Amino acid sequence: MTDKVRIEQGSVQETLVIPLYGRKLCADLFPKLYSDRSAARICENLDYDFSDLDRQAKSVLWQFGALEAAMRQLDMQWEIDDYLTAHPYAAVVNMGCGLDQTGRACDNGTCRIYNVDMPDIIAARKELIPAGERELDIAGDLNDFAWMDKIDGSGGAILFAAGVFCYLTFDQAKALATELARRFPGGRLVFDTMGKLGKKLMRATFKNFGMENYDDCLFVEDIAVVEAWVPTAHVSSRGYMLGYYDMDDPSVTVLHRFLARRCDRLVKMRIVRMDFAW
């Protein structure tokens, strides 16, 4: 990419900058834990004033928010790698992808990568991250199941959503999981959830996205609720922050670990895995 891509304030593209910057910050602050440098490369190709984000990045809480993003991506990658071990030709489907490149990070050379998001987000993605070999960007609403028609799940399918299900209603999340189980038998769905306290803590975030009906958004206090969505699926969950990794990085402070334990236990931040029956 020779010319930098201009990001206008208040544009759709700007909503993608914060999580992108968070991933860049993770790689800068926690290099032993999180080594993905793709976010940094994209940021370097943006014509955008990062000065405000640079100031916020000095905050311990903002740094912990970036650490949350890193752990979530690492958790998703663990599940994808695990599934691809048994299904090397599977479809790897990033639902609500934004500018995330988790699919590429897990590319085994034979899988097929799909990135699904709303049309304006996919348009921005195509400009900033052109699709690679065995990769397809799909513009569509996750709640309109037509996008699933473009997924080739003949070799299996690992479908994941990072930071997406919390913006769906209970009925939307259930309907999505049910349809995925029907369309992709033998597949795996992975997504993150939080409890009721977590949703309250995210109230300001919901309002910033213009979601005044955040009370209707999904929260999960008991994993048995998710188990009932698809009775034939095997459902399991792990803590979001410490369920997969012990955050073995000298840059992770005592405060970070304290907050991580509270997020897993009190806020009930979880990674949920649904293995669909054949």
C-alpha positions as CSV (number, residue, x, y, z in Angstrom):
1,M,0.0,0.0,0.0
2,T,1.7,3.2,-1.2
3,D,-0.8,5.9,-0.2
4,K,-2.2,6.2,3.3
5,V,-5.9,5.7,3.8
6,R,-7.7,8.8,5.1
7,I,-10.0,8.1,8.1
8,E,-12.5,10.9,8.6
9,Q,-13.8,11.7,12.1
10,G,-17.3,10.4,12.7
11,S,-17.0,7.9,9.8
12,V,-17.7,4.2,9.9
13,Q,-14.0,3.6,9.4
14,E,-13.3,5.5,12.6
15,T,-15.4,3.1,14.7
16,L,-12.9,0.4,13.6
17,V,-9.8,2.3,14.7
18,I,-10.2,1.9,18.5
19,P,-10.2,-1.9,18.6
20,L,-7.4,-1.9,15.9
21,Y,-5.3,0.5,18.1
22,G,-6.1,-1.7,21.1
23,R,-4.6,-4.7,19.4
24,K,-1.5,-2.6,18.4
25,L,-1.1,-1.5,22.0
26,C,-1.3,-5.1,23.2
27,A,1.6,-6.1,21.0
28,D,3.6,-3.1,22.2
29,L,2.9,-3.6,25.9
30,F,2.7,-7.4,26.2
31,P,5.1,-8.7,23.4
32,K,5.7,-12.1,25.1
33,L,2.0,-12.8,25.4
34,Y,0.7,-11.2,22.2
35,S,3.0,-11.0,19.2
36,D,0.6,-10.2,16.3
37,R,1.9,-7.1,14.5
38,S,-0.8,-6.9,11.8
39,A,-2.6,-4.1,13.7
40,A,0.5,-2.0,13.8
41,R,1.0,-2.4,10.1
42,I,-2.5,-1.2,9.3
43,C,-2.2,1.7,11.7
44,E,0.9,2.8,9.9
45,N,-1.1,2.9,6.7
46,L,-3.8,5.2,8.1
47,D,-4.0,8.9,7.7
48,Y,-5.5,9.4,11.2
49,D,-4.7,11.5,14.3
50,F,-3.8,9.0,17.0
51,S,-2.8,11.6,19.6
52,D,-6.0,11.2,21.6
53,L,-5.7,7.4,21.7
54,D,-2.0,7.8,22.6
55,R,-2.9,9.9,25.6
56,Q,-5.6,7.4,26.8
57,A,-3.2,4.5,26.3
58,K,-1.2,5.7,29.3
59,S,-4.1,4.9,31.6
60,V,-3.8,1.6,33.5
61,L,-7.5,0.8,32.9
62,W,-7.2,1.6,29.2
63,Q,-4.2,-0.8,29.0
64,F,-6.3,-3.4,30.8
65,G,-9.0,-3.0,28.1
66,A,-6.4,-3.6,25.5
67,L,-5.3,-6.7,27.4
68,E,-8.9,-7.9,27.4
69,A,-8.9,-7.6,23.6
70,A,-5.6,-9.5,23.3
71,M,-6.8,-12.4,25.6
72,R,-10.0,-12.7,23.6
73,Q,-8.2,-13.0,20.3
74,L,-5.8,-15.5,21.7
75,D,-8.7,-17.6,23.1
76,M,-10.4,-17.6,19.7
77,Q,-7.1,-18.6,18.0
78,W,-6.7,-21.5,20.4
79,E,-10.2,-22.8,19.5
80,I,-9.6,-22.3,15.8
81,D,-6.2,-24.1,15.9
82,D,-7.7,-26.9,17.9
83,Y,-10.5,-27.4,15.4
84,L,-8.2,-27.2,12.4
85,T,-6.1,-30.0,13.8
86,A,-8.9,-32.4,13.1
87,H,-10.4,-30.5,10.2
88,P,-7.5,-29.0,8.1
89,Y,-9.8,-28.0,5.2
90,A,-12.5,-26.4,7.3
91,A,-14.1,-23.0,6.8
92,V,-12.8,-20.4,9.3
93,V,-15.6,-17.8,9.6
94,N,-15.0,-14.5,11.4
95,M,-18.5,-13.2,12.2
96,G,-18.5,-9.4,12.8
97,C,-14.9,-9.2,11.6
98,G,-14.2,-5.5,11.6
99,L,-10.5,-5.2,10.7
100,D,-9.6,-8.3,12.7
101,Q,-7.2,-10.8,11.0
102,T,-7.6,-13.8,13.3
103,G,-8.4,-16.0,10.3
104,R,-5.0,-15.2,8.8
105,A,-3.3,-15.7,12.1
106,C,-4.6,-19.3,12.1
107,D,-4.2,-20.0,8.4
108,N,-2.8,-23.6,8.1
109,G,-2.4,-23.3,4.3
110,T,-5.4,-25.4,3.5
111,C,-8.4,-23.9,5.3
112,R,-10.8,-21.3,3.8
113,I,-11.2,-18.0,5.5
114,Y,-14.4,-16.0,5.5
115,N,-14.9,-12.5,7.0
116,V,-18.5,-11.4,7.5
117,D,-19.7,-7.9,8.5
118,M,-22.1,-5.1,7.5
119,P,-21.6,-3.7,3.9
120,D,-20.0,-0.5,5.0
121,I,-17.5,-2.3,7.3
122,I,-16.6,-4.8,4.5
123,A,-16.1,-1.8,2.1
124,A,-13.5,-0.3,4.6
125,R,-11.9,-3.7,5.0
126,K,-11.5,-4.2,1.3
127,E,-9.7,-0.9,1.1
128,L,-7.4,-1.5,4.1
129,I,-7.0,-5.3,4.0
130,P,-7.6,-6.8,0.6
131,A,-8.7,-10.5,0.7
132,G,-5.9,-13.0,0.3
133,E,-5.7,-16.4,-1.1
134,R,-8.5,-18.8,0.0
135,E,-10.1,-15.7,1.7
136,L,-13.6,-14.2,1.0
137,D,-15.1,-11.0,2.5
138,I,-18.9,-11.3,2.8
139,A,-21.1,-8.2,3.2
140,G,-24.2,-9.0,5.2
141,D,-26.2,-8.7,8.4
142,L,-25.5,-11.7,10.7
143,N,-29.2,-11.8,11.5
144,D,-30.1,-12.2,7.8
145,F,-28.9,-15.8,7.3
146,A,-28.3,-15.4,3.5
147,W,-24.6,-14.8,4.2
148,M,-24.3,-18.4,5.2
149,D,-25.1,-19.5,1.6
150,K,-21.6,-18.4,0.7
151,I,-19.8,-20.6,3.2
152,D,-18.4,-23.9,2.0
153,G,-18.5,-26.0,5.1
154,S,-17.9,-29.3,3.3
155,G,-14.6,-29.7,5.2
156,G,-16.0,-28.6,8.5
157,A,-16.6,-25.1,9.8
158,I,-15.2,-23.2,12.8
159,L,-17.3,-20.0,13.3
160,F,-16.3,-17.4,15.8
161,A,-17.5,-14.0,17.0
162,A,-15.4,-11.7,19.2
163,G,-17.3,-9.0,21.0
164,V,-20.4,-9.5,18.9
165,F,-23.0,-11.6,20.8
166,C,-23.2,-9.0,23.5
167,Y,-24.9,-6.7,21.0
168,L,-27.5,-9.3,20.0
169,T,-30.7,-9.9,21.8
170,F,-31.3,-13.2,23.5
171,D,-33.6,-14.3,20.7
172,Q,-31.2,-13.2,18.0
173,A,-28.3,-15.1,19.5
174,K,-30.4,-18.2,20.0
175,A,-31.7,-18.1,16.4
176,L,-28.2,-17.6,15.0
177,A,-26.8,-20.5,16.9
178,T,-29.7,-22.7,16.0
179,E,-29.3,-21.9,12.3
180,L,-25.5,-22.5,12.4
181,A,-26.1,-25.9,14.0
182,R,-28.5,-26.8,11.2
183,R,-26.3,-25.6,8.4
184,F,-22.9,-26.8,9.6
185,P,-23.3,-30.2,11.3
186,G,-20.0,-31.2,12.9
187,G,-19.0,-27.5,13.1
188,R,-18.0,-25.4,16.1
189,L,-19.3,-22.0,17.2
190,V,-17.2,-19.9,19.6
191,F,-18.2,-16.6,21.1
192,D,-17.7,-14.5,24.2
193,T,-20.4,-13.5,26.8
194,M,-20.7,-11.7,30.0
195,G,-23.0,-11.7,33.0
196,K,-25.6,-9.2,34.1
197,L,-23.0,-7.1,35.9
198,G,-20.8,-7.0,32.8
199,K,-23.7,-5.6,30.7
200,K,-24.3,-2.9,33.3
201,L,-20.6,-1.9,33.1
202,M,-20.9,-1.7,29.3
203,R,-23.9,0.7,29.5
204,A,-21.9,3.7,28.3
205,T,-20.5,1.7,25.4
206,F,-23.9,0.6,24.3
207,K,-25.2,4.2,24.4
208,N,-22.1,5.4,22.4
209,F,-23.2,2.9,19.6
210,G,-26.7,4.4,19.7
211,M,-28.2,1.3,21.4
212,E,-30.7,2.7,23.8
213,N,-32.3,-0.8,24.0
214,Y,-29.2,-2.3,25.6
215,D,-31.4,-3.9,28.3
216,D,-32.5,-6.3,25.6
217,C,-28.9,-7.3,24.7
218,L,-27.6,-10.8,25.6
219,F,-26.1,-11.6,29.0
220,V,-25.4,-15.1,30.4
221,E,-25.4,-15.8,34.1
222,D,-25.7,-19.5,33.8
223,I,-24.2,-21.5,30.8
224,A,-27.3,-23.9,31.0
225,V,-29.2,-21.1,29.2
226,V,-26.9,-21.5,26.2
227,E,-27.1,-25.3,26.4
228,A,-30.8,-25.1,25.8
229,W,-30.4,-23.3,22.5
230,V,-29.2,-26.3,20.7
231,P,-29.9,-29.4,22.8
232,T,-27.9,-31.7,20.5
233,A,-24.7,-29.6,20.8
234,H,-22.0,-30.1,23.3
235,V,-21.5,-26.7,25.2
236,S,-18.6,-25.8,27.3
237,S,-17.1,-22.5,28.6
238,R,-13.9,-21.1,30.0
239,G,-13.0,-17.8,31.7
240,Y,-12.3,-15.1,29.2
241,M,-9.1,-13.8,30.8
242,L,-7.5,-16.8,32.5
243,G,-9.3,-19.7,31.1
244,Y,-6.8,-20.5,28.3
245,Y,-3.6,-18.8,29.3
246,D,-2.0,-17.7,32.5
247,M,-0.9,-14.3,31.0
248,D,2.8,-15.2,31.4
249,D,4.3,-11.9,30.5
250,P,6.5,-9.7,32.8
251,S,4.6,-6.7,31.6
252,V,1.3,-8.0,33.1
253,T,1.1,-6.3,36.5
254,V,-0.4,-7.5,39.7
255,L,-3.3,-5.1,39.2
256,H,-3.9,-6.6,35.7
257,R,-4.1,-10.1,37.2
258,F,-6.4,-8.9,40.0
259,L,-8.7,-7.3,37.4
260,A,-8.5,-10.4,35.2
261,R,-9.7,-12.7,38.0
262,R,-12.6,-10.3,38.9
263,C,-13.6,-10.2,35.2
264,D,-13.7,-14.0,35.0
265,R,-15.5,-14.6,38.3
266,L,-17.7,-11.5,39.1
267,V,-18.3,-10.1,35.6
268,K,-18.6,-13.7,34.3
269,M,-16.7,-13.0,31.1
270,R,-16.6,-16.3,29.3
271,I,-15.6,-17.9,26.0
272,V,-18.5,-20.2,25.0
273,R,-17.9,-23.2,22.7
274,M,-20.7,-25.1,21.0
275,D,-19.7,-28.3,19.1
276,F,-22.5,-29.2,16.8
277,A,-23.7,-32.8,16.3
278,W,-23.4,-34.5,12.9
